Amino acid sequence: MTTYVFPLIIIGGLTTTGVYLLLERSLTRMLLGLLLISNAINLLILSVGGPRGNPPVRGRTSAGETTTADPLAQGLILTAIVITMGIAAFVLALTYRSYRLNTVEEVGNDPEDTRVSQQTGTESFDVDHGPGPDRTRDTDLPDELDALPGFEGSR
Amino acid sequence: MNSLMSNPDLAQVLTPLPVLVPLLAAAMTLLAGRKPRLQRVITVLALSVVVAVSAALVYLADRDGTIALQVGGWGPTEPGMGPLGITLVVDRLSALMLIVSSIVLLAVIFYAIGQGIRDGDERQPVSIFLPTYLVLSAGVCMAFLAGDLFNLFVGFEVLLSASFVLLTIGASKDRVRAGISYVMVSMVSSMVFLLGIALVYGATGTLNMAELSVRLGDVPDGTRTALFAVLLVAFGIKAAVFPLSTWLPDSYPTAPAPVTAVFAGLLTKVGIYAIIRAHSLLFPGGGMDGVLLVAGLLTMVVGILGAIAQSEIKRLLSFTLVSHIGYMVFGIALSTELGMSGAIFYVAHHILVQTTLFLVVGLIERQAGASTLQRLGGLAAASPLLAFVFVVPALNLGGIPPFSGFIGKVALLEAGAQVGSVLAWILVAGSVITSLLTLYVVTRVWTKAFWRSREDAPEGHLSASAPTALLDNTEETMDIAVAERDDVGRMPVAMLAPTGALIAVGLLLSVLAGPIFAYTERAASEVLDRGQYITAVLGEPHR
């Protein structure tokens, strides 16, 4: 089987650009990155599906072809395209909603995550231990434990 | 009844139902969008049917072995060849996953409906919730039934698309922010999966799992390992295995309680299920076991250390969720029958216990107006019943002896000791430490939220203004003083009963541990054997 270098270079280029864009914080760029990667993968499926050939329909031929092209690869790509399109529409809607709410279209940090990571030792100590012992109480006064039978005079 | 069960066609009829029934019901609930009561009836009926069908499939798969359905009759053209169309396969593992998931899905929908009725979403436009939930159910079942890689991918996409909608329902500020990172990470994992599918197709020329299992044997070792690694990255993101797990505690806690509960229970386990299939059916021989063991160890330890630092209970539970995924990865990576059996048992246990805990947190949030330890206190005195429904699954998660968490962990430890390599012993030690730290984490929640009085909490005087509803359409929930909060009344029976039912099912897992563990052992040997699966799909013995 011959391997065509040109599609592979395009796949590589699309993936590289896609990953670069995906690492941005701006939502539109992330979406564009995602779309580029998905196109790269669709192209990859097409190129692993084998060489070109007759259309996989009974009785139809292309000029000069002897083999039939792989219909499964085309089916996979169609499914993948539909799925990606649906998700892309959803991401666009989310982006718009996020822009309406925050007036920036960037991914924000998780506020609770930020809070926990900036916590000082004493703050988490507060959650864990609460206020300390009650210091206003006179410790010379007898406690309930002092009245245990057999220990009346132990103080 | 007996004659019905012995009909050989019955299994073929039942197999597609867990996917078809929820999908059809989703369409019907969309048509009934204006009639909330009818919507609820359809949803509950559909999910009950799925529970019944799954129970029958467990029985049939255990009695007759692997069931394969060639959808549309596009089976193999000659014995030993791959089928032309889509194959759905039920073996003991997928049947067990189906029954546990369908029970959880049914219980959570009762909880969600109960919460919705009680906290008044009759007026709110939530007609989208139930259809989406049904689509999610169909996606989960499809992933468990899929007999080829691309169908597994479609199952993932169906459940992911539904989960995107459920996670961002109401589209409040927090949920949109969490939703965006969740969508992006999920899509990247799907792209990696699709990349893996393309490469596997390029290497073998098929995507049917049974046929792949035969043909991948002829692929050179290096290529095989590379293919496995690509698929593992994709499944690892879905299952939240350590270096790929950071998205989970970021996105799950903001969703409404029932949604978080079902996500925490099911979605990561679908990833684990896919790892089991890839590891044992497609790429046997354990090429990546070392990597998986180290990843499992790090998942456990890093996850639980993250949980210790949290004070918000939902986030804390999300970290324990990540941490306990490590146990399952540990069991799978041992590549022994006992290890696999322990992992399968642990998956069933963990789906139930984690879902229950998130439902309980939903109750806590509703009753106390907060879900962070900084504000909670005195719940044991305020509501002993709530304390009870928290403490049973919490101890179960921590692995206290009579409960199923203990049984699963012991099986995994035994399997680790049986393998006996240095790495396996390190993992045994790691699991024990993680188990102790889990106990520490849940005890901390217990002492803070339940035992101390609310005045002792640093922000105990504050509370959220309204009970958290399914649809969070208030732009900002305000903080008000506890005393000013309207009394939300007693816990609704419609929310408490499903939680109790899940606890009961979890306890059943301990009471019936003997038979269930025997079942998971049969499932593990079936999964590791591969022969049954391949014969069921491809027809006569292939070699």
Interface residues (C-beta under 8 A of the other chain):
Chain A: L22 L27 M30 L34 I37 S38 I41 L44 I45 V48 G49 L72 A73 L76 T79 A80 I83 G86 I87 F90 V91 L94 T95 R97 S98 L101 N102 V107 G108 D110 E112 D113 V116 Q119 S124 D126 V127 D128 G130 P131
Chain B: F150 V154 E157 S161 F164 V165 T168 A171 K173 V176 R177 A178 G179 I180 S181 V183 M184 M187 V188 S190 M191 L194 L195 I197 A198 L199 Y201 G202 L207 P249 D250 P253 A309 Q310 S311 E312 R315 L373 Q374 R444 K448 R452 D456 A457 P458
